């Protein structure tokens, strides 16, 4: 999950002051799209059926990034870990990384589906689709979420979707975010910690995710664990930014011994393999039970191994070549500019008899002017009426730099970001002087009961709403 969280360290040299830079002109936002609920200032309309309607757009459109040179900042960092660099705010999106993690829950219907299946193979298929859907919201999202401050939290309760979620920034160096979510019907628990290792390679930024993700289906007494694929952002110096995920994701069902191995393929020559995911589910005796294929930006299908092998053989012999949606020549001509994003938009080649596991949600019509947010992401930083009274004082929604950026006040946002980082630095020096250790509030370091590896576990109690001992971080 993210190249996005290593920057904005409080160790920065401060030699790049964002406030001195003129912010480019605002983009026009279609006035008809600006707020379809007709409510403003974070009020939420209640529909007749009593379900809250969440906002459908941000208060202000995003700013153009075209006048800023990333290279001027990044040329000092080739091959280095990126957690010591401050990036100008214009490269951010108005969400904290803790809110970005919450986007795992956008396709929660896949967890509900897994809970409802009696057959363990079908449960694994839904869990695999959920694991892939969790990275799908990153498609075209090249803005960087704000690095959470130590002790920052984010909570989300969605009664309409049947879950509640809490996360906390439990470590600053290295940056570690811990999260815990549970079904309101007590049907699942979903938790983990994310610690991305970032590297800058000249033209791209690569984030190798560390940390385990665990999903427990309580009714079936099952637990699944996995780790996210590596995420890479290309053309950070010049050209159109584009994002790729690659690497092997292994999802293990610790109760049955079933395993799903998903291969997120690297782009390949002429962009042929771009965004492709291919893999299989096997039982504890390593017998392949089904094949999964698709794209993490689009959809996921599954079919039985025999059908898949037969199809592949036919395709090799050329029987399917005429059906190809994009010819080799088209691909070559579209990719003459080798460094640009491969433009190939061929959809997934359907194998007859396959079952659809998941399809990406449509983005809102004005998404490109809202940092390419999904509808779910648009609602995450909404501060509804009366919310301030019940939120923890450390909640992301109360962060002044993010709030100002969302409202289009870039200069204020930039100054606030510097002030918060300075405040964090001062607090850390003060603790070091008094030899006081930082204590996390809602999570503690422990061992993942299924993998035996080190993990951050939820300590409980957040929703009792006793926030008297929360740190003052804003």
JOWO-V907830 format. One record per residue. RES is the residue in one letter. SS is DSSP state (a for helix, b for strand, c for the rest). PHI is phi in whole degrees, 0 to 359 (none if undefined). OMEGA is omega in whole degrees, 0 to 359 (none if undefined). Layout:
res->RES ss->SS phi->PHI omega->OMEGA
res->RES ss->SS phi->PHI omega->OMEGA
This chain:
res->X ss->c phi->none omega->164
res->X ss->c phi->136 omega->167
res->X ss->a phi->293 omega->198
res->X ss->a phi->281 omega->191
res->X ss->a phi->255 omega->185
res->X ss->c phi->278 omega->185
res->X ss->c phi->287 omega->173
res->X ss->c phi->60 omega->180
res->X ss->c phi->284 omega->175
res->X ss->c phi->275 omega->174
res->X ss->c phi->264 omega->190
res->X ss->c phi->295 omega->182
res->X ss->c phi->281 omega->177
res->X ss->c phi->71 omega->184
res->X ss->c phi->275 omega->178
res->X ss->c phi->237 omega->181
res->X ss->c phi->265 omega->183
res->X ss->a phi->292 omega->187
res->X ss->a phi->297 omega->181
res->X ss->a phi->284 omega->185
res->X ss->c phi->270 omega->178
res->X ss->c phi->287 omega->180
res->X ss->c phi->276 omega->182
res->X ss->c phi->298 omega->181
res->X ss->c phi->302 omega->177
res->X ss->b phi->286 omega->174
res->X ss->c phi->279 omega->174
res->X ss->c phi->282 omega->175
res->X ss->c phi->250 omega->179
res->X ss->c phi->303 omega->185
res->X ss->a phi->301 omega->180
res->X ss->a phi->290 omega->182
res->X ss->a phi->266 omega->196
res->X ss->c phi->298 omega->176
res->X ss->c phi->200 omega->190
res->X ss->c phi->289 omega->180
res->X ss->c phi->277 omega->179
res->X ss->c phi->76 omega->179
res->X ss->c phi->253 omega->182
res->X ss->c phi->233 omega->176
res->X ss->c phi->54 omega->172
res->X ss->c phi->78 omega->176
res->X ss->c phi->289 omega->181
res->X ss->c phi->243 omega->181
res->X ss->b phi->281 omega->175
res->X ss->b phi->261 omega->177
res->X ss->c phi->283 omega->183
res->X ss->c phi->302 omega->182
res->X ss->c phi->280 omega->175
res->X ss->c phi->86 omega->179
res->X ss->c phi->272 omega->180
res->X ss->b phi->293 omega->174
res->X ss->b phi->260 omega->183
res->X ss->c phi->273 omega->184
res->X ss->c phi->296 omega->184
res->X ss->c phi->251 omega->175
res->X ss->c phi->208 omega->177
res->X ss->c phi->277 omega->181
res->X ss->c phi->298 omega->180
res->X ss->c phi->219 omega->179
res->X ss->c phi->288 omega->181
res->X ss->c phi->286 omega->178
res->X ss->b phi->268 omega->177
res->X ss->c phi->289 omega->179
res->X ss->c phi->261 omega->193
res->X ss->c phi->293 omega->183
res->X ss->c phi->274 omega->186
res->X ss->c phi->250 omega->178
res->X ss->c phi->256 omega->177
res->X ss->c phi->292 omega->187
res->X ss->a phi->300 omega->182
res->X ss->a phi->302 omega->180
res->X ss->a phi->268 omega->190
res->X ss->a phi->277 omega->185
res->X ss->a phi->297 omega->179
res->X ss->a phi->281 omega->195
res->X ss->a phi->243 omega->185
res->X ss->c phi->303 omega->179
res->X ss->c phi->79 omega->183
res->X ss->c phi->266 omega->168
res->X ss->b phi->288 omega->190
res->X ss->c phi->266 omega->186
res->X ss->c phi->279 omega->181
res->X ss->c phi->249 omega->188
res->X ss->c phi->246 omega->173
res->X ss->c phi->265 omega->179
res->X ss->c phi->258 omega->177
res->X ss->c phi->296 omega->187
res->X ss->a phi->297 omega->182
res->X ss->a phi->296 omega->178
res->X ss->a phi->273 omega->182
res->X ss->b phi->275 omega->164
res->X ss->b phi->241 omega->188
res->X ss->b phi->281 omega->173
res->X ss->b phi->216 omega->172
res->X ss->b phi->275 omega->177
res->X ss->a phi->302 omega->178
res->X ss->a phi->296 omega->177
res->X ss->a phi->288 omega->179
res->X ss->a phi->299 omega->179
res->X ss->a phi->297 omega->182
res->X ss->a phi->299 omega->180
res->X ss->a phi->293 omega->169
res->X ss->a phi->308 omega->191
res->X ss->a phi->277 omega->183
res->X ss->a phi->302 omega->182
res->X ss->a phi->253 omega->184
res->X ss->c phi->298 omega->178
res->X ss->a phi->303 omega->179
res->X ss->a phi->289 omega->174
res->X ss->a phi->291 omega->179
res->X ss->a phi->301 omega->178
res->X ss->a phi->297 omega->180
res->X ss->a phi->300 omega->179
res->X ss->a phi->298 omega->186
res->X ss->a phi->278 omega->183
res->X ss->c phi->279 omega->176
res->X ss->c phi->277 omega->185
res->X ss->c phi->270 omega->182
res->X ss->a phi->301 omega->178
res->X ss->a phi->295 omega->179
res->X ss->a phi->293 omega->177
res->X ss->a phi->296 omega->179
res->X ss->a phi->298 omega->179
res->X ss->a phi->300 omega->180
res->X ss->a phi->292 omega->179
res->X ss->a phi->293 omega->178
res->X ss->a phi->298 omega->179
res->X ss->a phi->297 omega->179
res->X ss->a phi->296 omega->180
res->X ss->a phi->298 omega->179
res->X ss->a phi->287 omega->182
res->X ss->a phi->298 omega->182
res->X ss->a phi->296 omega->179
res->X ss->a phi->265 omega->185
res->X ss->a phi->293 omega->182
res->X ss->c phi->293 omega->180
res->X ss->c phi->283 omega->183
res->X ss->c phi->304 omega->180
res->X ss->c phi->66 omega->178
res->X ss->c phi->268 omega->184
res->X ss->c phi->262 omega->174
res->X ss->c phi->283 omega->182
res->X ss->b phi->261 omega->175
res->X ss->b phi->297 omega->177
res->X ss->b phi->292 omega->175
res->X ss->c phi->291 omega->181
res->X ss->c phi->294 omega->173
res->X ss->c phi->282 omega->179
res->X ss->c phi->299 omega->181
res->X ss->c phi->91 omega->177
res->X ss->c phi->296 omega->179
res->X ss->b phi->227 omega->171
res->X ss->b phi->212 omega->176
res->X ss->b phi->237 omega->175
res->X ss->b phi->213 omega->172
res->X ss->b phi->244 omega->178
res->X ss->b phi->237 omega->181
res->X ss->c phi->295 omega->180
res->X ss->c phi->296 omega->181
res->X ss->c phi->259 omega->173
res->X ss->c phi->81 omega->178
res->X ss->b phi->211 omega->165
res->X ss->b phi->228 omega->193
res->X ss->b phi->217 omega->176
res->X ss->b phi->222 omega->177
res->X ss->b phi->222 omega->180
res->X ss->b phi->214 omega->172
res->X ss->b phi->278 omega->189
res->X ss->b phi->265 omega->179
res->X ss->b phi->209 omega->180
res->X ss->c phi->259 omega->174
res->X ss->c phi->232 omega->357
res->X ss->c phi->286 omega->179
res->X ss->c phi->289 omega->178
res->X ss->b phi->231 omega->178
res->X ss->b phi->246 omega->179
res->X ss->b phi->249 omega->179
res->X ss->b phi->219 omega->179
res->X ss->b phi->211 omega->179
res->X ss->b phi->223 omega->177
res->X ss->b phi->220 omega->177
res->X ss->b phi->286 omega->180
res->X ss->c phi->292 omega->176
res->X ss->c phi->265 omega->180
res->X ss->c phi->57 omega->183
res->X ss->c phi->261 omega->178
res->X ss->b phi->209 omega->170
res->X ss->b phi->229 omega->183
res->X ss->b phi->227 omega->184
res->X ss->b phi->209 omega->179
res->X ss->b phi->173 omega->174
res->X ss->b phi->221 omega->185
res->X ss->b phi->235 omega->183
res->X ss->b phi->220 omega->183
res->X ss->b phi->282 omega->177
res->X ss->b phi->261 omega->186
res->X ss->b phi->257 omega->176
res->X ss->b phi->224 omega->175
res->X ss->b phi->253 omega->186
res->X ss->c phi->247 omega->177
res->X ss->c phi->95 omega->179
res->X ss->c phi->251 omega->185
res->X ss->b phi->220 omega->174
res->X ss->b phi->244 omega->184
res->X ss->b phi->245 omega->177
res->X ss->b phi->238 omega->176
res->X ss->b phi->264 omega->186
res->X ss->b phi->281 omega->171
res->X ss->b phi->248 omega->178
res->X ss->c phi->108 omega->185
res->X ss->c phi->261 omega->175
res->X ss->b phi->249 omega->185
res->X ss->b phi->234 omega->175
res->X ss->b phi->237 omega->178
res->X ss->b phi->249 omega->174
res->X ss->b phi->262 omega->194
res->X ss->c phi->294 omega->182
res->X ss->c phi->298 omega->183
res->X ss->c phi->266 omega->181
res->X ss->c phi->55 omega->184
res->X ss->b phi->238 omega->174
res->X ss->b phi->229 omega->178
res->X ss->b phi->240 omega->175
res->X ss->b phi->229 omega->175
res->X ss->b phi->198 omega->175
res->X ss->c phi->233 omega->183
res->X ss->c phi->289 omega->175
res->X ss->c phi->288 omega->175
res->X ss->b phi->285 omega->180
res->X ss->b phi->246 omega->182
res->X ss->b phi->224 omega->176
res->X ss->b phi->253 omega->183
res->X ss->b phi->260 omega->177
res->X ss->c phi->61 omega->180
res->X ss->c phi->289 omega->181
res->X ss->c phi->268 omega->185
res->X ss->c phi->210 omega->181
res->X ss->c phi->96 omega->182
res->X ss->c phi->278 omega->177
res->X ss->c phi->297 omega->172
res->X ss->b phi->214 omega->193
res->X ss->b phi->240 omega->181
res->X ss->b phi->224 omega->174
res->X ss->b phi->241 omega->176
res->X ss->b phi->211 omega->180
res->X ss->b phi->118 omega->182
res->X ss->b phi->259 omega->176
res->X ss->b phi->250 omega->179
res->X ss->b phi->250 omega->178
res->X ss->b phi->257 omega->183
res->X ss->b phi->249 omega->170
res->X ss->b phi->268 omega->187
res->X ss->c phi->286 omega->180
res->X ss->c phi->271 omega->185
res->X ss->c phi->259 omega->185
res->X ss->c phi->85 omega->175
res->X ss->c phi->296 omega->181
res->X ss->b phi->220 omega->174
res->X ss->b phi->245 omega->180
res->X ss->b phi->250 omega->181
res->X ss->b phi->249 omega->179
res->X ss->b phi->255 omega->173
res->X ss->b phi->279 omega->190
res->X ss->c phi->278 omega->173
res->X ss->c phi->292 omega->190
res->X ss->c phi->308 omega->179
res->X ss->c phi->79 omega->182
res->X ss->a phi->295 omega->179
res->X ss->a phi->59 omega->176
res->X ss->a phi->69 omega->185
res->X ss->c phi->297 omega->185
res->X ss->c phi->261 omega->188
res->X ss->c phi->307 omega->177
res->X ss->c phi->68 omega->185
res->X ss->b phi->287 omega->174
res->X ss->b phi->234 omega->181
res->X ss->b phi->216 omega->180
res->X ss->b phi->183 omega->184
res->X ss->b phi->205 omega->172
res->X ss->b phi->250 omega->179
res->X ss->b phi->234 omega->177
res->X ss->c phi->273 omega->185
res->X ss->c phi->293 omega->176
res->X ss->c phi->267 omega->179
res->X ss->c phi->68 omega->176
res->X ss->c phi->278 omega->181
res->X ss->b phi->289 omega->182
res->X ss->b phi->263 omega->176
res->X ss->b phi->198 omega->179
res->X ss->b phi->249 omega->179
res->X ss->b phi->244 omega->179
res->X ss->b phi->211 omega->179
res->X ss->b phi->155 omega->177
res->X ss->b phi->224 omega->181
res->X ss->c phi->290 omega->178
res->X ss->c phi->266 omega->192
res->X ss->c phi->219 omega->185
res->X ss->b phi->195 omega->181
res->X ss->b phi->223 omega->180
res->X ss->b phi->237 omega->170
res->X ss->b phi->222 omega->180
res->X ss->b phi->209 omega->180
res->X ss->c phi->279 omega->187
res->X ss->a phi->303 omega->182
res->X ss->a phi->297 omega->179
res->X ss->a phi->303 omega->183
res->X ss->a phi->296 omega->181
res->X ss->a phi->298 omega->179
res->X ss->a phi->301 omega->180
res->X ss->a phi->299 omega->181
res->X ss->a phi->298 omega->180
res->X ss->a phi->296 omega->179
res->X ss->a phi->300 omega->182
res->X ss->a phi->297 omega->179
res->X ss->a phi->299 omega->182
res->X ss->c phi->286 omega->176
res->X ss->c phi->97 omega->182
res->X ss->c phi->296 omega->184
res->X ss->c phi->257 omega->188
res->X ss->a phi->302 omega->183
res->X ss->a phi->294 omega->182
res->X ss->a phi->281 omega->183
res->X ss->c phi->306 omega->185
res->X ss->c phi->280 omega->180
res->X ss->c phi->228 omega->181
res->X ss->c phi->277 omega->179
res->X ss->a phi->304 omega->182
res->X ss->a phi->296 omega->179
res->X ss->a phi->301 omega->183
res->X ss->a phi->298 omega->181
res->X ss->a phi->299 omega->184
res->X ss->a phi->291 omega->180
res->X ss->a phi->286 omega->185
res->X ss->c phi->246 omega->179
res->X ss->c phi->298 omega->176
res->X ss->c phi->277 omega->191
res->X ss->c phi->303 omega->186
res->X ss->c phi->277 omega->182
res->X ss->c phi->281 omega->180
res->X ss->c phi->296 omega->175
res->X ss->c phi->302 omega->187
res->X ss->c phi->271 omega->186
res->X ss->c phi->296 omega->181
res->X ss->c phi->246 omega->178
res->X ss->c phi->294 omega->181
res->X ss->c phi->279 omega->184
res->X ss->c phi->294 omega->177
res->X ss->c phi->287 omega->185
res->X ss->c phi->283 omega->176
res->X ss->c phi->260 omega->183
res->X ss->c phi->310 omega->180
res->X ss->c phi->91 omega->181
res->X ss->c phi->281 omega->178
res->X ss->b phi->251 omega->179
res->X ss->b phi->285 omega->179
res->X ss->b phi->262 omega->185
res->X ss->b phi->195 omega->173
res->X ss->b phi->224 omega->183
res->X ss->c phi->295 omega->177
res->X ss->c phi->286 omega->174
res->X ss->c phi->291 omega->175
res->X ss->c phi->282 omega->176
res->X ss->c phi->296 omega->187
res->X ss->c phi->300 omega->181
res->X ss->c phi->260 omega->185
res->X ss->a phi->302 omega->185
res->X ss->a phi->295 omega->177
res->X ss->a phi->266 omega->178
res->X ss->c phi->234 omega->175
res->X ss->c phi->60 omega->183
res->X ss->c phi->59 omega->178
res->X ss->c phi->292 omega->168
res->X ss->c phi->280 omega->177
res->X ss->a phi->300 omega->180
res->X ss->a phi->297 omega->181
res->X ss->a phi->296 omega->180
res->X ss->a phi->302 omega->185
res->X ss->a phi->275 omega->192
res->X ss->c phi->293 omega->183
res->X ss->c phi->261 omega->181
res->X ss->c phi->293 omega->178
res->X ss->c phi->254 omega->184
res->X ss->c phi->282 omega->181
res->X ss->c phi->302 omega->176
res->X ss->c phi->83 omega->183
res->X ss->c phi->291 omega->184
res->X ss->c phi->303 omega->182
res->X ss->c phi->292 omega->184
res->X ss->c phi->252 omega->182
res->X ss->c phi->288 omega->170
res->X ss->c phi->296 omega->181
res->X ss->c phi->296 omega->181
res->X ss->c phi->265 omega->185
res->X ss->b phi->292 omega->181
res->X ss->a phi->308 omega->184
res->X ss->a phi->297 omega->182
res->X ss->a phi->263 omega->181
res->X ss->c phi->287 omega->186
res->X ss->a phi->294 omega->181
res->X ss->a phi->291 omega->179
res->X ss->a phi->293 omega->181
res->X ss->a phi->299 omega->180
res->X ss->a phi->293 omega->178
res->X ss->a phi->295 omega->179
res->X ss->a phi->300 omega->180
res->X ss->c phi->276 omega->177
res->X ss->c phi->88 omega->179
res->X ss->c phi->269 omega->190
res->X ss->a phi->293 omega->181
res->X ss->a phi->296 omega->179
res->X ss->a phi->297 omega->180
res->X ss->a phi->302 omega->182
res->X ss->a phi->296 omega->179
res->X ss->a phi->295 omega->180
res->X ss->a phi->296 omega->180
res->X ss->a phi->298 omega->178
res->X ss->a phi->297 omega->181
res->X ss->a phi->297 omega->182
res->X ss->a phi->294 omega->180
res->X ss->a phi->293 omega->178
res->X ss->a phi->295 omega->180
res->X ss->a phi->297 omega->179
res->X ss->a phi->295 omega->179
res->X ss->a phi->299 omega->182
res->X ss->a phi->297 omega->181
res->X ss->a phi->297 omega->181
res->X ss->a phi->291 omega->177
res->X ss->a phi->299 omega->181
res->X ss->a phi->299 omega->179
res->X ss->a phi->296 omega->181
res->X ss->a phi->297 omega->181
res->X ss->a phi->296 omega->182
res->X ss->a phi->271 omega->183
res->X ss->c phi->53 omega->179
res->X ss->c phi->262 omega->178
res->X ss->c phi->271 omega->176
res->X ss->c phi->283 omega->177
res->X ss->c phi->246 omega->175
res->X ss->c phi->289 omega->184
res->X ss->c phi->264 omega->193
res->X ss->c phi->244 omega->181
res->X ss->b phi->228 omega->175
res->X ss->b phi->225 omega->180
res->X ss->b phi->282 omega->180
res->X ss->b phi->203 omega->182
res->X ss->b phi->241 omega->176
res->X ss->c phi->295 omega->186
res->X ss->c phi->296 omega->185
res->X ss->c phi->260 omega->184
res->X ss->c phi->259 omega->182
res->X ss->c phi->75 omega->181
res->X ss->c phi->267 omega->180
res->X ss->b phi->294 omega->184
res->X ss->b phi->207 omega->174
res->X ss->b phi->256 omega->186
res->X ss->b phi->245 omega->181
res->X ss->b phi->291 omega->181
res->X ss->c phi->273 omega->180
res->X ss->c phi->88 omega->171
res->X ss->c phi->90 omega->184
res->X ss->a phi->302 omega->187
res->X ss->a phi->282 omega->170
res->X ss->a phi->285 omega->174
res->X ss->c phi->62 omega->170
res->X ss->c phi->263 omega->186
res->X ss->c phi->254 omega->186
res->X ss->c phi->296 omega->184
res->X ss->c phi->259 omega->180
res->X ss->c phi->287 omega->180
res->X ss->c phi->289 omega->176
res->X ss->c phi->266 omega->186
res->X ss->c phi->256 omega->181
res->X ss->c phi->258 omega->none
